Each structure stands twice: as C-alpha cells, then as structure tokens.
C-alpha cells in the first residue's frame, strides 16, 4: 500500500508541512502549559490551607502499640478542605477531619473499630504580596461516642504561617485544645505543632518533610512522628488527583503508643472551580 501522506507531506505540499509543524508546536505548547499548570497546582496543594476545594482520603498504618507492643492501628482520614473567598486576597478555609479507626491488640486480646472524634478547623487566611500566607481561627473536637472516641468535647484555637519561595514551601501549623465539659471523661489539654517544608519540581512531584507533634499537658508526654512523603499530580478522567505515598518514624510516643516505622498513603481529589 502506498504511503501517501508522508511522501506528499515533505515534497509537494508546503502548506500541509506548515500545518503539521504548527500542529506539533501547538501540541508541545499545550503539553508545556499542562505541565506548568500541574506544577502550580502541586505547589499550591503543599499549602495545608490553600484556597482550593479538595477531598483528601488518607490512610495511616501504625504498629507496636499497647503494653506488649503487639498492637496495630489503621486510620483512614476523610478530610475535605472547603475555601470561601472573602476578596482582597483573604479567604475563610475550613478543614474537617473524619477518622475511621481499626485497631487490634492495642488492648491485648481485643479489637476496636469505628469513627473517631471529628476535628473541625476554620481559618481566616490572607496572603501578602511577599507570598506569606497566615491564618487564624477556631478548632473544635466533636466526640462520636464510639469504641475509639474520647467521648469528650474539646475546642481551642489554631493558626498557621507559611512562605513560598521559588519551588519551596515552608511553614508551621499549630493548635491547642482544652476539654469543654465540667466533668470530662477524658480531661484534655493538648498542643499540636506541624512544621513542614516542601519542594515541588517542574514535573509536578512534591517532596515533603514534616512532623505532627502533640504535647499532652495532662500526661506531660510528647508524641512526635517524623514523616517524609512524595506526591504527584496524575489526573483521572480529566479530574486532577494528588497521589501521595510516604513513610515516617516515631521519634517518641507515650508508653502504649506506636513505635518504629509507619506508612501513609493519600489521594486528594481536586474539585475545579465552577
């Protein structure tokens, strides 16, 4: 069979040749624009309170819990982020963390599962011309009265500050909560701090080093995991999804808390603006 199109493309139809070249350039330009868009989105998602509606689903796997270090725990966090624009570079950003917990042998010979306490955060957030973002607001812990709930209402204040410098995003998020009941089942006074640093590449990979440390003022104990993760934007059906895989190590934890290594997986569905 005669190879008609390639032969005539290069010898008899300069207009066709020009059109093919133009088509190639358009494809390359579109690909480049897509890559830039993915890189920009990837770096924005490195901001925990980015003004982007997203639906993260996170899985954490921890071992060596309980008095004999034989316990295991799987925590699945659904944590939708919903921003509301207030104009003048300001936003109200909400993040609700709904955990489902499945644990075995944390109490030797038993297992527990169910929805853990729900954590609701809201920040009034603003970004300065120097690309510094800050946010402050309330935090509320809502008990679920399940086998893995504290059965205690708690609340307090939360804040964040971060800076974007080239491909780098760095900052810290923190909060403090107290129990809100006169006779709490679990007396609560706890501080949480999450320093983080992220680097986003031109191919939309993001590498993040963070800690999610908690100090329990009642028990005078630290819980400090160090986490390292890699994320990549890979759309599915035209919908941007941020895929994350990571590992961590428990630097310190309470006597019956997790020890050693931990694993984390997450997918974050980004909801396009309407």
ZAPALUM-977613 format. One record per residue (C-alpha): residue number from 1; residue in one letter; x, y, z. Coordinates in steps of 0.05 Angstrom, whole numbers, plus 5000, padded with zeros to 4 digits. Example, Ala and Ser with C-alpha at 12.3 -4.5 7.8 and 13.67 -1.06 7.14 Angstrom:
2
n_res_X_Y_Z
1_A_5246_4910_5156
2_S_5273_4979_5143
! end
This chain:
274
n_res_X_Y_Z
1_X_5000_5000_5000
2_X_5026_5069_4981
3_X_5048_5113_5040
4_X_5013_5174_5011
5_X_5012_5222_5069
6_X_5086_5223_5090
7_X_5110_5225_5018
8_X_5068_5285_4998
9_X_5077_5320_5063
10_X_5151_5333_5051
11_X_5154_5341_4975
12_X_5091_5371_4944
13_X_5050_5408_4998
14_X_5088_5462_5035
15_X_5022_5485_5066
16_X_5010_5415_5093
17_X_5081_5415_5120
18_X_5069_5482_5154
19_X_5004_5457_5183
20_X_5037_5394_5211
21_X_5093_5436_5242
22_X_5042_5483_5271
23_X_5003_5424_5299
24_X_5066_5397_5332
25_X_5082_5465_5362
26_X_5011_5470_5389
27_X_5017_5401_5420
28_X_5084_5419_5452
29_X_5056_5486_5476
30_X_4994_5452_5505
31_X_5037_5399_5539
32_X_5082_5453_5568
33_X_5022_5492_5593
34_X_4993_5430_5625
35_X_5060_5415_5659
36_X_5063_5487_5685
37_X_4991_5482_5709
38_X_5006_5416_5745
39_X_5068_5445_5776
40_X_5030_5506_5800
41_X_4974_5463_5828
42_X_5023_5416_5862
43_X_5057_5473_5898
44_X_4990_5504_5919
45_X_4970_5437_5949
46_X_5033_5439_5992
47_X_4996_5494_6030
48_X_4951_5460_6082
49_X_4901_5517_6076
50_X_4905_5532_6001
51_X_4842_5564_5974
52_X_4827_5502_5933
53_X_4768_5455_5945
54_X_4794_5385_5953
55_X_4774_5317_5981
56_X_4834_5281_6012
57_X_4829_5209_6034
58_X_4888_5189_6076
59_X_4909_5120_6104
60_X_4958_5114_6162
61_X_4987_5047_6185
62_X_5020_5043_6254
63_X_5049_4984_6293
64_X_5078_4965_6360
65_X_5022_4994_6403
66_X_4998_4972_6472
67_X_5033_4947_6534
68_X_5065_4888_6497
69_X_5080_4926_6432
70_X_5038_4878_6391
71_X_4981_4925_6373
72_X_4966_4951_6303
73_X_4924_5010_6281
74_X_4896_5031_6214
75_X_4868_5102_6209
76_X_4830_5126_6148
77_X_4821_5202_6148
78_X_4770_5236_6104
79_X_4788_5309_6108
80_X_4752_5355_6059
81_X_4780_5426_6050
82_X_4729_5479_6031
83_X_4750_5552_6020
84_X_4706_5613_6015
85_X_4734_5675_5981
86_X_4727_5740_6021
87_X_4762_5784_5970
88_X_4826_5825_5978
89_X_4869_5761_5979
90_X_4831_5737_6040
91_X_4794_5671_6049
92_X_4756_5630_6100
93_X_4783_5559_6096
94_X_4751_5500_6132
95_X_4781_5431_6141
96_X_4742_5375_6174
97_X_4779_5311_6193
98_X_4734_5250_6199
99_X_4776_5189_6221
100_X_4756_5116_6217
101_X_4800_5074_6263
102_X_4810_4999_6263
103_X_4857_4973_6316
104_X_4877_4904_6343
105_X_4914_4884_6407
106_X_4924_4955_6430
107_X_4887_4928_6490
108_X_4915_4856_6489
109_X_4867_4805_6461
110_X_4815_4855_6438
111_X_4798_4897_6377
112_X_4762_4963_6367
113_X_4737_5000_6307
114_X_4692_5059_6290
115_X_4693_5132_6274
116_X_4740_5171_6319
117_X_4729_5242_6343
118_X_4716_5292_6287
119_X_4763_5352_6284
120_X_4735_5416_6253
121_X_4783_5474_6235
122_X_4768_5542_6206
123_X_4819_5595_6188
124_X_4813_5667_6167
125_X_4870_5667_6118
126_X_4907_5720_6079
127_X_4967_5721_6031
128_X_5013_5781_6029
129_X_5048_5808_5966
130_X_5112_5774_5992
131_X_5076_5706_5986
132_X_5070_5697_6061
133_X_5005_5664_6080
134_X_4977_5666_6150
135_X_4913_5641_6181
136_X_4879_5641_6249
137_X_4814_5612_6274
138_X_4777_5563_6319
139_X_4783_5487_6326
140_X_4730_5440_6353
141_X_4736_5367_6371
142_X_4669_5331_6366
143_X_4662_5264_6401
144_X_4629_5206_6366
145_X_4619_5162_6427
146_X_4646_5101_6390
147_X_4696_5050_6417
148_X_4752_5095_6393
149_X_4724_5162_6417
150_X_4746_5204_6477
151_X_4671_5218_6490
152_X_4693_5289_6507
153_X_4680_5355_6473
154_X_4742_5399_6465
155_X_4759_5463_6429
156_X_4810_5518_6423
157_X_4849_5560_6373
158_X_4890_5544_6312
159_X_4939_5583_6269
160_X_4986_5575_6210
161_X_5040_5615_6175
162_X_5078_5595_6112
163_X_5123_5624_6059
164_X_5130_5606_5985
165_X_5200_5618_5957
166_X_5210_5591_5887
167_X_5197_5516_5888
168_X_5199_5516_5964
169_X_5140_5519_6012
170_X_5156_5523_6086
171_X_5118_5539_6149
172_X_5083_5512_6211
173_X_5012_5497_6233
174_X_4993_5494_6306
175_X_4934_5489_6353
176_X_4915_5480_6426
177_X_4852_5447_6452
178_X_4820_5442_6521
179_X_4761_5400_6543
180_X_4696_5439_6544
181_X_4659_5398_6597
182_X_4655_5407_6672
183_X_4665_5333_6683
184_X_4702_5306_6622
185_X_4710_5232_6611
186_X_4780_5247_6583
187_X_4809_5311_6612
188_X_4842_5347_6553
189_X_4896_5400_6546
190_X_4939_5386_6485
191_X_4984_5427_6439
192_X_4996_5407_6367
193_X_5051_5434_6322
194_X_5065_5414_6249
195_X_5128_5446_6218
196_X_5135_5428_6145
197_X_5180_5441_6085
198_X_5162_5421_6013
199_X_5199_5423_5947
200_X_5160_5420_5882
201_X_5194_5400_5817
202_X_5178_5423_5746
203_X_5148_5354_5734
204_X_5097_5366_5790
205_X_5129_5320_5841
206_X_5127_5348_5912
207_X_5174_5322_5967
208_X_5153_5339_6038
209_X_5186_5332_6106
210_X_5141_5345_6165
211_X_5127_5328_6237
212_X_5058_5324_6270
213_X_5077_5332_6343
214_X_5030_5333_6402
215_X_5045_5352_6475
216_X_4994_5325_6525
217_X_4996_5375_6583
218_X_4955_5328_6628
219_X_5002_5268_6619
220_X_5064_5311_6606
221_X_5081_5268_6546
222_X_5104_5282_6474
223_X_5082_5245_6412
224_X_5130_5260_6354
225_X_5128_5226_6287
226_X_5175_5248_6231
227_X_5144_5239_6162
228_X_5173_5241_6092
229_X_5128_5237_6031
230_X_5127_5245_5956
231_X_5066_5269_5917
232_X_5049_5272_5844
233_X_4991_5303_5805
234_X_4961_5249_5760
235_X_4892_5267_5731
236_X_4839_5213_5723
237_X_4784_5227_5673
238_X_4805_5300_5670
239_X_4800_5308_5745
240_X_4865_5328_5780
241_X_4885_5279_5835
242_X_4945_5288_5880
243_X_4974_5218_5896
244_X_5016_5214_5959
245_X_5059_5159_5989
246_X_5103_5166_6050
247_X_5137_5135_6110
248_X_5150_5160_6179
249_X_5186_5143_6243
250_X_5161_5153_6314
251_X_5216_5193_6348
252_X_5178_5189_6414
253_X_5110_5168_6437
254_X_5073_5150_6502
255_X_5085_5082_6535
256_X_5028_5048_6499
257_X_5035_5089_6435
258_X_5062_5069_6367
259_X_5135_5055_6357
260_X_5182_5046_6298
261_X_5162_5058_6226
262_X_5095_5079_6198
263_X_5065_5083_6128
264_X_5019_5135_6096
265_X_4981_5136_6030
266_X_4934_5190_6006
267_X_4895_5211_5945
268_X_4869_5282_5942
269_X_4815_5297_5891
270_X_4816_5370_5869
271_X_4748_5400_5854
272_X_4753_5450_5796
273_X_4722_5518_5807
274_X_4653_5524_5776
! end
